């Protein structure tokens, strides 16, 4: 190829690439939620999508794909092209836990995802039914040790943030509690409210209404500072357990290999959406802490959390098939 022809071809390629970058998005974006419609994560996704699509100028369509500890959603994500038109609202399962929970995981969270940006983290809290004679963290530890091997707790299921938060606390406090896994947070929470179970690590998004109504009592928040939604409730750290930090951790991911300019555009719109009054109000009501920042900051935060929870899961000996 002659120099002039080569230069012309390069200019045409550059122009085509620039036009493609400027035109994104040219079609609707599919936003996968690996949970059923109607839950806290779905609510957050729909609120964010409504705001983000205004900035992008293209529809953002929610696609609920629940099941298999979010692996159904991940499979749908990785089946899509790495062009920015298929993304997923990922949480603890895909980002932090599943690598250690499943002996044969069909994806690698380090290699198979493009990290677009953090969404936020929702602290979990130790809650008891009011009939249990427990009002402080010291009360609970005394109760658990007096009933070692007999006292039970509910969770949203094996390998959920609720379950793993309690495993972390058990390891830190030297407790022996019987685990009663449910199929989802809603039925477990309903039994806690009804008194069929007495103890549960709850997420504030689904439990705040019951806490405020006095139907369940919160003993401690598993966060590095008190929750804005419950300023009178102390942290585990204040109770002497400085390493009991546990959150429902969420962020936006895509398949590996997404174009850098597309990632940057989605990240910018996500950060703008997290500062939108409608999203701020929703997060405040849920006790949800926004996680704005760059894709690399999100990737680093997920890596650090994954390493921490890997140690907890291996110590607890929890495994899924």
Secondary structure, 3 states (H helix, E strand, C coil): CCHHHHHHHHHHHHHHHHHHHHHCCCCCEEEEECCCCCCHHHHHHHHHHHHHHHHHCCCEEEEECCCHHHHHHHHHHHHCCCCCCEEEEECHHHHHHHHHHECCCCCCCCCCEEEEEEEEEEEEEEEEECCCCCCCHHHHHHHHHHCCCCCEEEECCCCCHHHHHHHHHHHHHCCCCEEEECCCHHHHHHHHHHCCCCEEEEEHHHHHHHHHCCCEEEEEECCCCCCHHHCCCCECCCCCCCCCCCEEEEEEEEECCCCHHHHHHHHHHHHHHHCCHHHHHHHHHHCEEECCCCHHHHHHHHHHHHHHHHHHHHHHCCCEC
